[in-house]
Amino acid sequence: MGYVVIYIKGAGVERFINFAVLGGIHIWDISWKDDGTVQAKVQLSYVKALRHVARKSRCRFRIVRRRGLPFKIKYFQKRKMLAFGAVMFIVTLYVLSTFAFFVEVTSQKPVKNINPQMIKRLAAEQGIFAGRPKWMMDFKGTEKYLITRVPQLSWVAIRAKGTKIEIEIVEKVAPEPGEKNKGPGNIVALKDGVITQILVMKGQPCVEPGDTVSRGQVLISGAILPNEESLPGQEPAQPPPSSFSGEKVQADGIVRARVWYRGYGECPVVEYGKRNTGKITHALSLKWQQKNVVIWGPKVSPYKLSIDDTKTQKLNWGRSIKLPVELIIVTYREQETYQKNWGTEGAWQRAVKIALASAKRQVPSQAVITDQEIRPVEGNGSRLKRACVILETEEDIGKFLPIE
């Protein structure tokens, strides 16, 4: 609604302020100046009433600054062409922001069999090209069109970022030739375990159910010696390649074993920590020649406890000229300390949950969990509960490894 900054001068400045407050006049930011005057701010609607207060208190006041929408309107009423130009600039900027001036094809991984120019051409057939309003573009329909026209695509996402249209693609990755096509080899253990089942399709078995194996141990050998059979559980002798006269094959089969995974978790009975409150304050500054000038926002964090996130961006003029100025954006996130009493049983249950999640993260997706064991971990004191979870799984531990 507008306000003015006034200077009050006279012998009864205190009476002036008291009469203004008693008269219901909103006055704020009162401060003394070195020359004995007082600076204050008053709403525009109370300026006339202050004249009566000044006469009553035998003081004088003068307006030094005017702020607010009424003064802006009065300023532009005297400069109608300037106001018209400002409005046209805003309207033009808004209209231009609805157009797309750039079309870019991106991918998180380098593409091998897809030409980005072909993607742009196909997108242009559906109406996505530079110089067209964004509200006239059908992103979803174009995504389906690209998927059907380009067999090498597995996923497409089209989104608008300002005046730029970004077409993000993911290329289908053809499976590489399997290791079994690289020549003779053995089936070795991928991890430690106890064999539960072995099915040999090609090669010489080296273990049998019930055997304990370690990582890297040969389970099915691809080197078959002539006129010699290896006993189960005994790895066949591997003579030097130069003197080997037997048959070398690509060992193939399924070897299932029991494997154990261990997870650990802990939780205090009374938990202390920090968490975000959701309040965020931003600060914008310019850095030039080791000088940092804050142009918007606080210079330091306005919160007693907070975490700061700083992002720096170099300013460029066009594509080739780099300016010696950096834009720094600092985000202050307020935090607060908290205390949570889990209780003895609650802390134990949470420790078990953390340990179970830690163990399950190690289990492969194709493995079957057959058993689990929960053990308390003894520690000093009762303020912290510790748990250990052991998961027993049954899975295929065989891995093909070529014979060198």
N, C-alpha and C positions, 0 to 999 in steps of 0.2 A: 504493500500500500504506500510505500515511500517514507523516508525519514530524512532528517537534516542533522548535520553536525554543527553545533553552536558553541560560541565562546561567550562566557558570562564574566562580566567585570563589574566591580563595585564593592562597597564596604559591607554589604549585606548578602554575600553570596550564599551563606548558609540559610538565611531566611528565604532566599529565592528558591532553593532546593526544597526546603520544608513546605513552603506554600504550594509548590508544584505537586508534591506528593500528596498533600492534604486535598488538593483540588482534583485528584484522580488523573493527573497527567502522567503518562508513562514516560519516564526518563531513565536512561541507563548509560553504562560506560562512562561514569563520572570520574575525571582525573584532573589533578592540579598541574598547572604549567609553571615554568620557572619565573615568568613575569607576574605571577599572582592571579592569573585568570584561570577559569575552570572550563574544561572541555566536556561536553556531554552530547548525547544523541536523543532526539525527540521525534516522535511520529509526526508526520506532516499535518495531520488533522488537529494537532494541539498547538500549532504555532501561533494562531490567533489568540488562544487563551493565555499563552505565555506573556503577551504584551501587558495584560492586566496584572499578572504576577510580577513582572518587572517594575511596573509603577508602584505596586504595593510594597515591594522590598527595596525600592530605590536602587535598582541595578539596571544594567544595560546588557543586551545580548545581541550578537550578530551571527548571521548564517555564513559559514565558511565552506560547507560542502553539501551537495544535494545528491541523494541516492534513492533508487527505486524506479518502479515502472512508470509512475506519472511523469517524472522528469524525462524519461526516455521517450515517452509518447510526445511530449511537448517538443523535444529536440527534433524528432523526425517530422512533426507537423510543419516545422519551419524549413525542412529539407525533404520535400516530398519525392524528388527524383532519387535521392540517396536511399530513402525507404523503399521506393519501387525497385531500385537496382538490387537491394539486399533480398527482397522477396523473390525476385526473378532468379537471383543466384541460388537461393535455397531450393526453389522449385526445379531449376535446371539440374542441380546436383542430385535431387531426389529422382528425377526422371532418368538421368544417366546411370544412377545406381541400380536401376531395374534392368539394364542391359548387360549382356555378357560380352566382354571385349577380348577374353583370352580363353582358349580351350587347351587343356593340358592332360596328357595321358601319363599316369604314374603307376609304379609298381614297387612293392617293398623289396622284391628280388629282381635281378636282371632277367629280362625276357630273352629267349633264344629264337623262338619260331614265330613270333608275332611282330608285325610292323606297326609301330604307333601311328604312322600316317594313314595306314589302312583303317585303324580304329577311328581316327578322326573323320575319314571319308564316310564310313558307314554311319557314324553318329550324325554327320551333316545330312545324310539322307532322311533321317528322322527329325530333322529340324534343330539339331544342336550344333550351332556354329557361331563364330564371333560376329557381333553386331546385331544379335536378335534379342528381344526381351526375354528375360528368364521365365516370366509367367506364361509364356507361350510354348515352353519346352516340356515335353513329357519324359521325365527321367525314368520312371518305372517301365514304360513301354520300350524305351530305347535300350534299357538293360536287357530285357527279354530278347529284343531284336539282335543285339550283339552276341548273346549266348547261342542263339540258333544259327547265326551266320558264320561265326568263327568257332570251329570245333576245338581249337586249341585253348579256348577260354574255359576256366572252371568257375570263375566268379567275377562279377562286374558290379561296381557301385559308382553312381554318378551323383555328385553333390555340388552345390554352388557355394563358393567362398568369396563373398564380395562380388566383384565384377569378373571373377574367374570361374570357369566350369572345370572341375577336376574329375577325370574319368580314371578310377582306380581299377586295375585289372589284376587277376591272378592267373598265371599260365598253368595248364595241366602239365604235371611232371610225369613223363613216361617212366615206368619202373625200369631200372637198369637191369641188364642181364644178370641172372642169379649167379651166385658163386659156384653153383654146381656145374655151370657150363665152362668153368675155367680150367678143368682138368681133374686128375685124380686128387683125392683128399680124404681126410679122416673126419669123423664126428667126435668133437671134444666137448668136455664139460664146460659150460658157461659159468657155473658157480658151484660151490660146495653143496653136498647133499647125500642122501641115502637112496639108492636105486630101488624103485618099486616096480617098474615094468620096462622091458626092453623089447623092441620089435625091429629086427634087422631085415631090411629089404635088399641091401647089397653091402658086401664087405664082411669083415671078420669081427664078431663080438669079442670084447675084451673084459666085460664086466657081466655080472648077473644080479638079479634082484637080491637086496639085502646088503650089497657092497656099499661101503662108504667111499665116495670119490671127492676129489678136490678140483678146484678150478684149473682148467688146462689139461686135465688128464684125458687120454684117448679112451673113448667109449666104444666106438666102432672103427676098426682100422680099415683103411683103403688099400693097404699093402698085404696081399695074400701070398704066402710062401708056397712053393710047389711041394706036394707030397708031405705037407706038415700042417697039423691042426693045432691051434692054440687052445689051451684049456680055458674055460670061462674064468674070469677074474684075473687072467694073466695076459699082459700085453704082448703081442707077438714081437719077436725080435725084428729090429729094423736095420738091416745091413746097409752099408754105404751104397749110395745110388749107383756108383760105378760097378759094384759087384752084385747088385740085386738082379736076380733072374726070374723072380716070380711075376705075378700079375698085379698091376696097379689099377684100381677102380675108383669110381666116385662113391664113397661110402654114403649110404642112405639108410635112414631108419628113425624110429622114435624112441627116445629114452626119457622116461618120466622118473622123477625123484621127489623125495620129501626135502623141503627147504625151509629154513627158519629165518625169520626176520625179527629184529628187536627194536622196540621204540621206548623212549624215555620221556617222562613228563613230570613237572613239578608245579605246585601252586602254594603260595603262602596262605596261612589262615586269615591274616589281615593284609590285604593288598593296598599298597600305596603307589600312586602314579600320577601322570599328567594326561589331560585330554583336552581337545579343542572345544571351545564353547560355541563356535559358529560365527563369532564376530570377526570381521575382516576389514582391514584398512589398507588402502593403497597409497603409495607415494611415487611421484614422477619427478625425475631430476635429469639434468644434462651434465655430462662430464666432458670438460675441455681443458687440455693442458694441466692435468692433475687437479683441476678444480671441479668441485661437484656443487651445482646450483640447483636447489630444490625449487621447482616451478609449480608444484601442486602436491598437497598432502603434508604430513608431519615429517620433521627431520629425523626424529627418533620414534621408537615404538610408543604408542600412546597407552599401552597396556603394561601392567606390572609384570606379567608373565606371558611370554609369547614366543613364537618361532617365526623367523624371517625367511622369505624366499626372494632372492634377487635374480632378475633377468636383465641381461645387457644386450642391446641391439645397436649395431653400427648404422649410422645414417649415410645413405648414398644419394648422389644427385645423378639420376639416370642409371645406366648399367655400368659405366666405366669410371665415373668420378666418385672417389670415396672421400667423404668429409671427415675432418679431424674431431668429430663430435660423436659421442655415444649417448644413447638413450637408456636410462637405467630405471627399471620398474621394480619397486620393492613392495612385497605383500606381507603385511603383519597379520598373523593369525593369533588371536587371544587364546590362552590356555588357562586351565585351572587345575589345582591339585585335588585329588579325590582319595577317599579311603573307603574300601569295601571289605566288610567282614563276611568271608565265605563260611566260616564255621569249620569245625574239624571234619565233619562228614562232607560238607560242600567242597572243601579244598581237596579232599581225597578223590571225590568223583570228578572234579575238574582235572586233576593230575592224571587220572586214568584216561579221561577223554583225550587229553593232549598226547599221551603216550600211544594210545590206539591210533590216533590220526597220523602220528609220526611213523608208526610201523606200516600202516596201510599205504602210505606214500611210496614205500619201497617195493610193494608187491606189484608184479606185472599184471596187466589187465587180463591175460589169458590164464593166470594161475587161479587155483581153487583153494580157498582157505578151509582147512580141515579141522583145525583146533586153535584155541588161543589160551594163553596162561597169563594171569595178572599177579604180579609180585610186588609187595611193598619194598621200597628201598630205605633201609635204616639210615638215619642221620642224626646229628646232634641237635637236641631240642625238639620241641613240638610246634614251632612256629611255621614250619615248612613241611608239606606233604609231598613225598616223592613216590612215583609208581613206574614199574617196568612191565611192558606188555610184550609177550613173545607169541608171534603168529606162526603157525605151521601150515605150509601150503604143499600142494602137489602140482608140479608143472614140468613141462618139457625143458630140459637143461642142455639139450644137444645143440651144437653149433658146427657148421661145416668149416673146415680149415684146409686149404690146399696143401698138398705135400710138396715141400720145397726140394 
